[in-house]
């Protein structure tokens, strides 16, 4: 079952027919051939459960049926440096790419270089003149979710801060929602920027098959 917070979040928002908006902005395209190759590669990668346990203000865990792997973290600094200040234990004795987030621990603070077999993903932003600083591959299974959240970069990071989101396959009824905007199905073959600073957002998959996408930040 989708958790209560996510259901309530979607219920009070309008459905949008297009996915290009102030929260989720189209900034580029990927060719069908490249997209198909990335999707096929994504399905062969072993992804770990994304463990983000509930905090005191959550009734449920923050994610469910959601799997991910960090593909790169070029400078070994957590993607949102804000979290370095609130997580008291940051150790590197974990499987590279495995994400585990609890009240006292965040495994995202480890340096991960691109593997040669992931060059397709590494090059996905070349058309924009960008390169990934931190990138993860996500799979959300049917009835999976990521609970409503904001992103919290440090004040120094906020200027020019962008998250990039690339859907790798089409699944009907895999949805993203943002407060003050609505909910919609992202278009396959598009590169989006996601504004998680000014908008609270959530994603759910009520389709019949797993959805795959890339998410991350770029080197300025």
DOVEX-7849 format. One line per field, with one value per residue: x, y, z of N, C-alpha, C in turn; residue number from 1. Coordinates in steps of 0.001 Angstrom, whole numbers. Layout:
BEGIN
n_u: [X;...] $
n_v: [Y;...] $
n_w: [Z;...] $
ca_u: [X;...] $
ca_v: [Y;...] $
ca_w: [Z;...] $
c_u: [X;...] $
c_v: [Y;...] $
c_w: [Z;...] $
resi: [NUM;...] $
***
This chain:
BEGIN
n_u: [830;421;1837;126;740;1734;-457;-2398;-1073;-1102;-3859;-5028;-4227;-4259;-4505;-2133;-1733;623;4190;5986;6852;6901;8048;9104;11082;11560;14669;16191;16719;16854;18039;16083;17494;19731;18385;17031;19222;20288;18182;18087;20604;20236;18441;20042;21613;22476;20481;20162;17912;16578;17201;15583;14757;11912;11468;10987;8772;7524;5041;5369;8025;10297;10566;9506;9581;11496;14489;17981;21147;24129;25863;27954;29932;31592;33240;33123;31475;28481;25479;23654;24833;23887;22950;25216;25586;23553;23576;25233;27068;29256;30437;32600;32454;30891;29058;30062;27938;25668;22837;22063;20120;19592;18495;20925;22844;24242;24982;25775;27994;30514;33238;32737;33735;33056;32189;33612;31672;29425;29377;27470;25472;26990;27487;25056;24270;25734;24838;23859;26050;26939;28192;27866;27950;27079;25311;22571;21035;17704;15147;11740;9419;6173;3566;5319;6975;8153;8178;6578;8785;11362;14299;17485;19898;22967;23134;25200;25233;22811;22427;22092;21728;20697;18686;18797;16668;16012;13822;13873;12277;8919;6130;2830;968;3004;3928;4635;4459;3941;3663;1371;1541;786;45;1633;2670;5961;7599;9085;12430;13097;15087;14992;14957;14614;12930;13412;13771;12045;9636;7668;7746;6738;6853;5202;4513;2004;1663;2094;4585;8168;9599;12284;14817;17274;18855;20294;22951;24867;28229;29246] $
n_v: [-1202;2280;4866;6809;9589;10172;9530;11408;13723;13646;13564;16090;17633;18935;17013;17137;17518;17904;17773;19775;22375;24877;23586;21217;21155;20990;20564;19413;16772;13224;10871;8238;5859;6042;6239;3775;2049;2890;2225;-593;-1219;-298;-2172;-4330;-3835;-4335;-3197;-1673;-1815;1338;2643;4533;5395;6042;9269;11104;12627;11302;8973;6686;4877;6720;5866;3218;52;1035;1257;1821;3013;4672;6026;7722;9925;12515;14153;13098;14219;14525;14737;16673;18915;19890;17713;16604;17914;17169;14440;12319;10291;9398;7136;5195;2529;761;-804;418;2734;1773;2876;4084;5465;6726;7844;8613;8275;8511;7199;8449;9997;9366;8777;8073;6885;7022;3955;2073;608;2108;4247;5157;6355;8324;10017;11165;13824;15304;16704;19002;20305;19660;17880;15101;15563;14199;11223;9031;5886;4958;2680;2221;138;-1331;82;1462;4204;7567;9528;12768;15542;18050;19484;20234;22038;23692;27223;28343;26696;27076;28998;28646;25952;22778;19925;17117;15105;12151;10244;6805;4853;4186;4064;3650;5659;6168;8586;12037;14624;18008;20569;23225;22964;20404;16989;14612;12693;12062;12686;10313;10274;12861;15386;16669;19471;19663;21338;21172;22790;25007;23750;21279;17799;14604;11162;8421;5038;3651;1994;-943;-2023;-1830;1452;3328;5712;8379;10448;13383;15771;18421;19210;22522] $
n_w: [0;-741;1253;3809;3926;1372;-253;620;-116;-2933;-3413;-3148;-5239;-8617;-11673;-14244;-17757;-19086;-18525;-18237;-16326;-13667;-11515;-12568;-15097;-18583;-20094;-22035;-24512;-25116;-27414;-28914;-29380;-27643;-25231;-25079;-24870;-22410;-20692;-21011;-19969;-17348;-16292;-15820;-13626;-10273;-7808;-4619;-1785;-911;2004;4103;7003;9146;10625;13710;13113;11097;10172;8710;6976;4872;2271;53;-1550;-3209;-4935;-5252;-6565;-6038;-8658;-9129;-7141;-7146;-5554;-3057;-1166;574;-1333;-538;1442;3775;5239;6310;8655;10350;10588;12692;12521;10137;8236;6105;5723;4024;1346;-1792;-3318;-2092;-356;2776;5144;8262;11516;12620;10678;7429;4429;2156;2004;616;-1577;-4924;-7964;-11514;-13034;-15727;-17151;-16927;-18624;-20447;-18867;-17656;-19795;-20362;-20070;-21778;-24028;-22915;-22128;-19616;-16728;-14544;-11035;-8798;-9066;-9177;-9828;-9976;-9104;-8977;-7748;-8620;-6679;-5130;-3420;-2815;-121;518;267;812;-706;716;231;1231;2184;636;-1554;-2823;-4861;-8204;-7868;-8947;-9444;-11538;-13511;-15166;-16893;-17685;-18761;-19929;-17899;-17392;-15211;-13386;-11260;-10513;-8102;-7031;-4594;-5100;-7811;-9142;-10193;-12399;-15325;-16052;-19163;-21311;-22542;-22106;-20504;-17344;-15057;-11554;-9072;-5971;-3833;-3593;-3838;-2305;-2871;-4272;-5260;-6856;-7818;-9348;-11374;-13506;-13744;-13062;-12641;-13976;-13373;-13697;-11278;-9982;-9220;-10806;-11887;-11591] $
ca_u: [0;1080;1667;-944;1216;1833;-1817;-3022;-348;-1594;-5309;-5477;-3574;-4851;-3718;-1678;-1521;2002;5133;6907;6248;7859;8741;9725;11296;12292;15868;16884;16158;17753;17571;15472;18514;20492;17483;16817;20443;20383;17175;18528;21702;19691;17778;21050;22385;21942;20133;19880;16788;16964;16733;15447;13798;11054;11915;9965;7556;6943;4333;5932;9331;10259;10503;9106;9690;12372;15848;18855;22591;24920;26771;29151;29917;32950;34090;32989;30680;27056;24860;23093;25788;23096;22796;26447;25513;22548;23896;26401;28003;29469;31526;32688;32560;29672;29209;29949;26668;24545;22348;21415;19901;18847;18539;22297;23799;23951;26103;25990;29231;31650;33646;32491;34080;32309;32693;33623;30448;28321;29675;26220;24843;27906;27418;23662;24064;26708;24149;23622;27328;27032;28629;27338;28753;26530;24249;22128;20027;16580;14049;10579;8545;4744;3143;6431;6833;9088;7266;6772;10049;12089;15760;18074;21300;23411;22946;26237;24942;21487;22469;22417;21560;19669;18638;18408;15859;15863;13072;14490;11261;7552;5196;1605;622;4089;3542;5343;3586;4562;2697;1154;1705;-95;753;1766;3558;7111;7748;10321;13279;13330;15925;14299;15470;13607;13109;12998;13992;10849;8437;7655;7365;6647;6657;4616;4329;820;1621;2181;5964;9106;10049;13699;15261;18500;18673;21558;23371;25922;29366;28912] $
ca_v: [0;3582;5387;7800;10942;10322;9533;12709;14724;13605;13714;17488;18333;18651;16246;17929;16739;18075;17656;20909;23388;25623;22642;20145;21903;20319;21300;18710;15522;12100;10107;6955;4811;6163;5955;2328;1427;3187;1437;-1976;-1299;-102;-3396;-5346;-3391;-4744;-2024;-1983;-1055;2649;2569;5840;5067;7136;10163;11229;13255;10442;7780;5568;5107;7735;5206;1810;-534;1925;724;2789;2846;5829;5699;8539;11039;12816;14773;12429;15023;14204;15605;17809;19050;20138;16491;16313;18561;16570;13038;12380;9224;9295;6204;4742;1062;226;-1139;1621;2864;1391;4038;3780;6729;6574;9048;8992;7781;8717;6600;9157;10775;8560;9101;7000;7274;6328;2682;2077;39;3058;5413;5649;7264;9447;10914;11516;15275;15957;17640;20241;20863;19409;16573;14763;15587;13060;10623;7720;5178;4613;1828;2200;-975;-1038;423;2070;5649;8420;10419;14206;16030;19178;19361;21209;22422;24777;28548;28571;25871;27299;29744;27785;24545;22095;18477;16645;13884;11588;8981;5873;4008;4665;3236;4413;5890;6504;9984;12971;15726;19110;21510;24420;22666;19322;15736;14368;11617;12585;12165;9580;10919;14240;15710;17679;19948;19510;22370;20649;23792;25837;22922;19946;16894;13185;10330;7111;4190;2801;1255;-2402;-2472;-903;2656;3615;7052;8929;11640;13854;17154;18594;20101;23835] $
ca_w: [0;-698;2606;3967;3614;-78;-808;910;-889;-4316;-3502;-3145;-6337;-9920;-12631;-15382;-18977;-19519;-17410;-18285;-15464;-12852;-10640;-13344;-16333;-19653;-20516;-23110;-25018;-25347;-28569;-28573;-29356;-26402;-24117;-25023;-24359;-20983;-19994;-20992;-19008;-15998;-15824;-15488;-12471;-8971;-7015;-3225;-1200;-378;3379;4738;8048;9588;11688;14740;12593;10067;10612;7960;6391;3815;966;53;-2887;-3967;-4956;-5892;-6458;-6437;-9749;-8919;-6188;-7570;-4538;-1779;-243;420;-2334;190;2539;4978;6001;7033;9957;11221;10812;13569;12202;8697;8002;4713;5723;3430;-67;-2632;-4017;-1230;386;4043;5848;9503;12349;12940;9683;6010;3711;899;2081;215;-2935;-5889;-9331;-12548;-13544;-17202;-17724;-16776;-19455;-21049;-17909;-17464;-20952;-20676;-20025;-22668;-24923;-22172;-21710;-18188;-16277;-13240;-9815;-8070;-9882;-8758;-10608;-9109;-9589;-8070;-8116;-8455;-5319;-4426;-3257;-2096;593;284;815;253;-729;1632;36;2106;1560;-377;-2722;-3386;-6102;-9324;-7520;-9728;-9542;-12869;-13460;-16510;-16935;-18633;-19398;-19742;-17135;-17169;-13800;-12469;-11131;-9643;-7694;-6287;-4034;-5888;-9239;-9528;-10432;-13829;-15744;-16798;-20521;-21571;-23538;-21700;-19356;-16550;-13780;-10511;-8048;-4686;-2794;-3464;-3916;-1717;-3952;-3971;-6452;-6601;-8989;-9267;-12630;-13448;-13918;-12416;-13330;-13788;-13749;-13134;-10472;-9430;-9393;-11791;-11672;-12127] $
c_u: [870;837;681;-490;1254;450;-2475;-2366;-886;-3078;-5761;-4819;-4260;-3929;-3395;-1424;-92;2917;6142;6294;7322;8629;9606;9906;12090;13475;16618;16185;17256;17187;17005;16503;19306;19634;17247;18040;20602;19388;17602;19670;21185;19103;18773;21813;21689;21721;19730;18612;17307;16365;16737;14346;13042;11753;10765;8675;6926;6185;4942;7352;9194;10168;10012;9125;10530;13806;16741;20314;23250;25913;28050;28885;31343;33824;33916;32239;29215;26389;24220;23902;25108;23055;24063;26373;24535;22759;25226;27445;28100;30673;31474;32732;31257;29922;29085;28634;25467;24123;21622;21315;19037;18959;19964;23305;23329;25158;26451;27293;30440;31969;33461;32813;33240;32982;32649;32316;29253;28527;28424;25535;25697;27734;26025;23394;25009;26041;23863;24926;27556;27675;28143;28375;28383;25361;23872;21073;18954;15626;12944;9618;7078;4371;4310;6253;8086;8226;7558;8008;10449;13556;16366;19561;21679;23165;23970;25944;23693;21498;22935;22257;20423;19819;18173;17740;15653;15078;13672;13489;9881;6752;3959;1296;1837;4117;4481;4386;4388;3482;2595;1283;687;687;653;2660;4727;7215;9092;11111;13576;14339;15231;15220;14300;13908;12560;13252;12705;9552;8649;7142;7374;6512;6104;4530;3123;592;1855;3609;6908;9395;11515;13958;16606;18149;20028;21797;24562;27080;29019;29854] $
c_v: [1259;4201;6560;9200;11172;10375;10890;13821;14798;13960;15156;18314;18002;17794;17130;17025;16854;18080;18795;22062;24023;24723;21668;20671;21095;21172;20604;17420;14476;11285;8766;5845;4847;5801;4458;1606;1672;2360;-32;-2169;-1205;-1395;-4484;-5024;-3787;-3505;-2451;-1261;273;2770;3943;5713;6301;7971;10307;11833;12444;9299;6543;5885;6067;7129;3775;1302;342;1443;1720;2374;4140;5386;6513;9556;11579;13406;14162;13225;14705;15213;16829;17976;19375;18894;16117;16865;17882;15077;12961;11307;9087;8399;5703;3224;432;-42;125;1641;2488;2594;3584;5068;6461;7871;9540;8687;8075;8250;7329;9971;9883;8873;7889;7532;6473;5003;2703;1573;972;4329;6004;6658;8520;10481;11464;13010;16036;16990;18975;20933;20689;18049;16350;14991;14382;12530;9278;7193;4701;3666;1867;1123;-555;-913;913;3576;6260;9493;11887;14739;17343;18779;20510;21446;23543;26115;28829;27817;26319;28075;28820;26305;23928;20591;18120;15282;13407;10278;8071;4935;4573;3624;4090;4452;5829;8029;10754;14109;16763;20051;22747;24207;21618;18040;15376;13165;12229;11919;11467;10303;12371;14291;16855;18234;19978;20526;21879;21593;24564;25029;21626;18983;15445;12422;8977;6349;3297;2093;-230;-2919;-1453;309;2889;5080;7366;10198;12080;15320;17214;19420;21438;24197] $
c_w: [0;683;2639;3550;2112;-720;-595;90;-2322;-4408;-3675;-4253;-7659;-10782;-13835;-16581;-19483;-18292;-17368;-17503;-14581;-11882;-11431;-14763;-17350;-20089;-21646;-23477;-25145;-26495;-28120;-28467;-28053;-25199;-23964;-24471;-22858;-20176;-19904;-20007;-17583;-15447;-15438;-14202;-11178;-8113;-5609;-2767;-646;1013;4007;5771;8503;10655;12682;14196;11455;10733;9960;7522;5212;2421;1148;-1378;-3807;-3793;-5683;-5747;-6880;-7499;-9688;-7830;-6234;-6487;-3158;-740;-491;-493;-1700;1466;3865;5859;6763;8459;10905;11424;11552;13261;10693;8463;6573;4620;5240;1961;-907;-3404;-3188;-394;1633;4846;7077;10288;12554;11843;8267;5214;2423;886;1809;-1238;-3834;-7281;-10317;-12903;-15060;-17807;-17625;-17608;-20103;-20144;-17718;-18564;-21223;-20680;-20953;-23563;-24251;-21790;-20222;-17928;-14845;-12149;-8952;-8887;-9286;-9720;-9640;-9830;-8537;-8575;-8029;-6976;-4475;-4356;-2663;-1448;301;991;165;134;72;1354;989;1425;454;-1666;-3477;-4699;-7234;-9047;-8344;-9552;-10947;-12730;-14896;-16414;-18014;-19291;-19098;-18971;-16894;-15676;-12873;-12442;-10204;-9326;-6938;-5794;-4914;-7384;-9671;-9647;-11906;-14073;-16518;-18169;-20677;-22662;-23233;-20555;-18629;-15458;-12804;-9409;-6716;-3535;-2523;-3461;-3134;-2781;-3484;-5281;-6036;-7922;-8737;-10593;-12401;-13612;-13284;-13286;-12971;-14132;-13126;-12367;-9959;-9665;-10325;-11278;-12304;-13267] $
resi: [1;2;3;4;5;6;7;8;9;10;11;12;13;14;15;16;17;18;19;20;21;22;23;24;25;26;27;28;29;30;31;32;33;34;35;36;37;38;39;40;41;42;43;44;45;46;47;48;49;50;51;52;53;54;55;56;57;58;59;60;61;62;63;64;65;66;67;68;69;70;71;72;73;74;75;76;77;78;79;80;81;82;83;84;85;86;87;88;89;90;91;92;93;94;95;96;97;98;99;100;101;102;103;104;105;106;107;108;109;110;111;112;113;114;115;116;117;118;119;120;121;122;123;124;125;126;127;128;129;130;131;132;133;134;135;136;137;138;139;140;141;142;143;144;145;146;147;148;149;150;151;152;153;154;155;156;157;158;159;160;161;162;163;164;165;166;167;168;169;170;171;172;173;174;175;176;177;178;179;180;181;182;183;184;185;186;187;188;189;190;191;192;193;194;195;196;197;198;199;200;201;202;203;204;205;206;207;208;209;210;211;212;213;214;215;216;217;218;219;220] $
***
